[in-house]
Amino acid sequence: MLPKSATRVAEHTPEYINQQIREQTVKNISECVINGPLSIDQRLEELDEEWDIERTLQANASSLILLGMGLGALSSRKWFALPVMVSGFLLQHALQGWCPPLSVFRRMGVRTKGEIDVERYALKALRGDFQEFCEKTAHDTGASREAIITASR
């Protein structure tokens, strides 16, 4: 059975690394709270530029595939093994959420899209981006409120 897309990377990352990533996220949010609204805006811009683990793996894999193809064509046919291996690792990651470079990148602090989004939405909430939504739904006791609660789980 294949793991869920949203959790497959974290499931294949040692818990202490996941914990370090969570602690860094909390630290980032805390620093923005201390430094004020401009800091939140700046951090949100930084988060828009941050590469997640998927993009990092894809960029590195495609670079190695191109390198192997080029060296195979120009130097030695043995280099054609590199794109084959990298493609296999990329397929393994797509299916299972794990591949050999994953642990290296996670140790470097590369986060999943979900982990980045946790920080992004916490900062947006602190900035007040959801205030109007909260005010509108505070008076609604019907089905839309229940849908919001269910969706947030």
C-alpha positions, -999 to 999 in steps of 0.1 A, spaced: 0 0 0 13 35 -9 16 61 19 -5 93 19 10 120 -2 8 146 26 26 125 52 49 102 32 81 123 35 77 128 73 70 91 78 103 83 61 123 110 81 137 102 115 115 117 142 143 138 157 148 155 123 110 161 120 112 176 155 141 199 146 121 211 116 90 218 138 111 236 164 127 258 137 92 267 124 81 277 159 113 298 162 107 315 129 71 324 139 82 336 174 109 359 158 83 374 135 59 380 165 87 397 184 99 418 154 64 430 143 42 432 112 70 441 88 89 410 98 58 389 91 55 404 56 92 398 49 90 362 62 60 355 40 80 367 10 109 344 20 84 315 23 72 322 -12 108 316 -24 116 286 -3 120 253 -22 102 224 -7 116 188 -7 98 178 -39 112 207 -59 147 201 -44 146 164 -53 133 171 -88 159 197 -96 188 176 -83 175 145 -100 171 162 -133 206 177 -130 221 143 -124 201 127 -152 214 154 -177 249 150 -164 248 113 -168 234 115 -203 260 141 -213 289 121 -198 276 89 -214 275 105 -248 308 123 -246 330 102 -223 320 67 -215 288 47 -219 292 36 -183 278 70 -173 244 60 -187 239 40 -155 236 73 -136 204 84 -152 189 50 -148 197 49 -110 185 84 -105 152 77 -123 147 47 -101 153 67 -70 128 94 -82 102 67 -90 108 52 -55 103 86 -39 71 92 -59 56 59 -48 69 55 -13 81 90 -2 116 78 3 148 79 -17 185 80 -7 190 118 -10 159 125 11 176 120 45 204 143 34 181 171 23 159 167 54 190 170 76 197 202 58 163 215 69 145 212 36 108 211 44 77 196 28 51 219 12 28 212 42 55 221 67 61 254 48 24 260 47 20 256 85 44 285 90 28 305 62 -8 302 75 3 308 111 19 341 100 -11 350 80 -34 344 110 -11 365 132 -12 393 106 -50 392 107 -56 379 72 -85 356 83 -101 382 106 -130 390 82 -137 353 76 -138 346 114 -162 375 119 -185 363 92 -186 327 105 -188 336 142 -226 344 138 -232 314 116 -242 283 136 -253 263 106 -238 238 82 -210 261 70 -195 263 105 -195 225 108 -179 222 73 -151 246 84 -144 225 115 -144 193 96 -122 207 69 -96 219 94 -90 184 108 
